Amino acid sequence: MELRHLRYFVAVAEELNFTKAAMRMHTVQPSLSQQIKDLEEEVGVQLFIRSKRKVELTKAGEVFFKEALIILEHTEKAISLAQQTAKVEQEQLNIGFVPAAEMKIFPYIMPNIRAHFPELTIDFHSLTDDEQLVALRKGEIDIAFTRYGADSDELVSIQVFQEPLTLIIPKNSPEAQQERISIKSFEQHDFVICNEESSPELYRIIHNFFKKTKLNVTVVQHSTNILLNVNLVGMEIGWSLVPQYVIPLLGDKIIVKKTIEPLPMIGLYVSYRKDHVNKAIDLILDVLKKQFYLDFS
């Protein structure tokens, strides 16, 4: 019996459909059916009840399914730990991040990493929140900086800080002379915001804010990154709400305006695997704890 037999079996057990299971496993149905038949012969019991209308697990199949999931879970964990250990031996650290971490986190952690681990090779991976968390679970990155957390049996997520969203408008806007702007005036202007695919948490927070405040805002452009947001405002395409860390990146054609009503906050989280064995991660967490007064207990 090989691991592929268990993976094929689990796919059929979860889909209860050989055609769907074959598509999921990127194989053809006859081949999958033969793999399951071989598995049943090796186990010595019938695992599925097959009919023209449906596929069902037998009682023995249900028991085998539960144990197969445990075996595959332990296998994935063993692979992840082996990969982590190899990375440590090779003195390598893979860091996933969103742009805010470049401005607000890396200036604190990088000098410390270089001082304590001068031979360490560091690879940076600019990924979306979802991409980072998937890569973290797979062991492709060692630590992630995302806009939302993902506590689970595998991962620990800790909020490092929160920052307010900021209103930025073109310098030539009539409202540029006002000391403070009411959010009600948002309805009189076009807006540019990040799209849901590239910045899902920022997108969600802004749309929830508009909904909660009952603002009927016209969004004329969804951008793929925060710097495009800034540039489009500079080109007078519209106004925008951006995280506070963006302010130092603004050009002379854009100004920041305070609002009468408070704007929402957005967080930044650090996530890592509970079973990590990389000492550089412990150093990063210690620096974050001291710099941002975090409580990891």
Backbone hydrogen bonds, N-H to C=O, Kabsch-Sander energy under -0.5 kcal/mol:
donor,donor_aa,acceptor,acceptor_aa,energy
5,H,2,E,-0.9
6,L,2,E,-1.2
7,R,3,L,-2.4
8,Y,4,R,-2.5
9,F,5,H,-2.5
10,V,6,L,-2.7
11,A,7,R,-2.0
12,V,8,Y,-2.1
13,A,9,F,-2.7
14,E,10,V,-2.3
15,E,11,A,-2.2
16,L,12,V,-3.3
21,A,17,N,-2.4
22,A,18,F,-2.4
23,M,19,T,-2.0
24,R,20,K,-2.4
25,M,21,A,-2.0
26,H,23,M,-1.0
27,T,22,A,-2.6
32,L,28,V,-2.1
33,S,29,Q,-3.0
34,Q,30,P,-2.0
35,Q,31,S,-2.1
36,I,32,L,-2.3
37,K,33,S,-2.2
38,D,34,Q,-2.7
39,L,35,Q,-2.2
40,E,36,I,-2.5
41,E,37,K,-2.1
42,E,38,D,-2.0
43,V,39,L,-2.8
44,G,40,E,-2.4
45,V,40,E,-0.8
49,I,56,E,-3.5
50,R,48,F,-0.6
51,S,54,K,-1.8
55,V,16,L,-0.6
56,E,49,I,-2.3
58,T,47,L,-2.1
62,E,58,T,-2.4
63,V,59,K,-1.8
64,F,60,A,-2.5
65,F,61,G,-2.5
66,K,62,E,-1.9
67,E,63,V,-1.9
68,A,64,F,-2.5
69,L,65,F,-2.2
70,I,66,K,-1.5
71,I,67,E,-2.4
72,L,68,A,-2.6
73,E,69,L,-2.4
74,H,70,I,-2.5
75,T,71,I,-2.2
76,E,72,L,-2.6
77,K,73,E,-2.1
78,A,74,H,-2.5
79,I,75,T,-2.5
80,S,76,E,-2.5
81,L,77,K,-2.7
82,A,78,A,-2.2
83,Q,79,I,-2.4
84,Q,80,S,-2.5
85,T,81,L,-2.6
86,A,82,A,-2.3
87,K,83,Q,-2.1
88,V,84,Q,-2.2
89,E,85,T,-2.4
90,Q,86,A,-2.0
91,E,88,V,-1.3
92,Q,87,K,-2.0
93,L,121,T,-2.7
95,I,93,L,-0.6
95,I,123,D,-2.8
96,G,94,N,-0.5
96,G,143,I,-2.9
97,F,125,H,-2.0
101,A,98,V,-1.7
102,E,98,V,-0.7
102,E,99,P,-0.9
103,M,99,P,-1.0
104,K,100,A,-2.7
105,I,101,A,-2.0
106,F,101,A,-2.7
108,Y,105,I,-1.8
109,I,105,I,-1.8
110,M,106,F,-2.4
112,N,108,Y,-0.6
113,I,109,I,-2.4
114,R,110,M,-2.6
115,A,111,P,-1.8
116,H,112,N,-2.2
117,F,113,I,-3.1
120,L,117,F,-1.6
121,T,91,E,-3.3
122,I,120,L,-0.5
123,D,93,L,-2.7
125,H,95,I,-2.9
126,S,124,F,-0.5
127,L,97,F,-1.5
127,L,125,H,-0.9
132,Q,128,T,-2.3
133,L,129,D,-2.1
134,V,130,D,-2.1
135,A,131,E,-2.3
136,L,132,Q,-2.7
137,R,133,L,-1.9
138,K,134,V,-1.8
139,G,135,A,-0.7
139,G,136,L,-0.7
140,E,135,A,-2.4
141,I,135,A,-1.1
142,D,94,N,-2.9
143,I,94,N,-1.4
144,A,271,S,-2.6
145,F,96,G,-1.1
146,T,144,A,-0.5
146,T,269,Y,-2.0
152,S,155,L,-2.0
156,V,272,Y,-2.7
158,I,270,V,-2.5
160,V,268,L,-3.0
161,F,268,L,-1.2
163,E,266,I,-2.6
165,L,264,P,-2.6
166,T,242,V,-3.5
167,L,257,K,-0.7
168,I,166,T,-0.5
168,I,240,S,-2.6
169,I,255,I,-2.3
171,K,253,K,-2.9
173,S,170,P,-1.8
176,A,173,S,-1.9
177,Q,174,P,-1.1
178,Q,175,E,-1.5
181,I,258,K,-2.4
185,S,182,S,-1.7
186,F,183,I,-1.7
187,E,184,K,-1.0
188,Q,185,S,-1.7
189,H,186,F,-1.7
191,F,218,T,-2.4
192,V,239,W,-2.9
193,I,221,Q,-2.0
195,N,223,S,-3.0
199,S,195,N,-2.0
203,Y,199,S,-2.6
204,R,200,P,-2.2
205,I,201,E,-2.6
206,I,202,L,-2.3
207,H,203,Y,-2.3
208,N,204,R,-2.4
209,F,205,I,-2.0
210,F,206,I,-2.4
211,K,207,H,-2.2
212,K,208,N,-2.9
213,T,209,F,-2.3
214,K,211,K,-0.8
215,L,210,F,-2.6
217,V,215,L,-1.2
218,T,189,H,-0.7
219,V,217,V,-0.7
220,V,191,F,-2.0
220,V,218,T,-0.7
221,Q,191,F,-1.2
223,S,193,I,-2.2
223,S,221,Q,-0.6
229,N,225,N,-1.5
230,V,226,I,-1.9
231,N,227,L,-2.5
232,L,228,L,-2.6
233,V,229,N,-1.9
234,G,230,V,-2.3
235,M,231,N,-1.5
236,E,233,V,-2.0
237,I,232,L,-2.7
239,W,190,D,-2.8
240,S,168,I,-1.9
242,V,166,T,-2.5
242,V,240,S,-0.5
244,Q,164,P,-1.4
246,V,243,P,-1.8
247,I,244,Q,-1.8
249,L,246,V,-2.4
250,L,247,I,-1.6
254,I,251,G,-1.2
255,I,169,I,-2.4
257,K,167,L,-2.3
258,K,179,E,-0.6
260,I,181,I,-1.9
266,I,163,E,-2.6
268,L,161,F,-2.1
269,Y,146,T,-3.8
270,V,158,I,-2.6
271,S,144,A,-2.5
272,Y,156,V,-1.9
273,R,142,D,-0.6
274,K,154,E,-2.8
276,H,273,R,-1.5
279,K,277,V,-0.6
281,I,278,N,-0.8
282,D,278,N,-1.1
283,L,279,K,-1.8
284,I,280,A,-2.3
285,L,281,I,-2.6
286,D,282,D,-2.0
287,V,283,L,-2.5
288,L,284,I,-2.5
289,K,285,L,-2.3
290,K,286,D,-1.9
291,Q,287,V,-2.8
292,F,288,L,-2.5
294,L,289,K,-1.3
296,F,294,L,-0.6
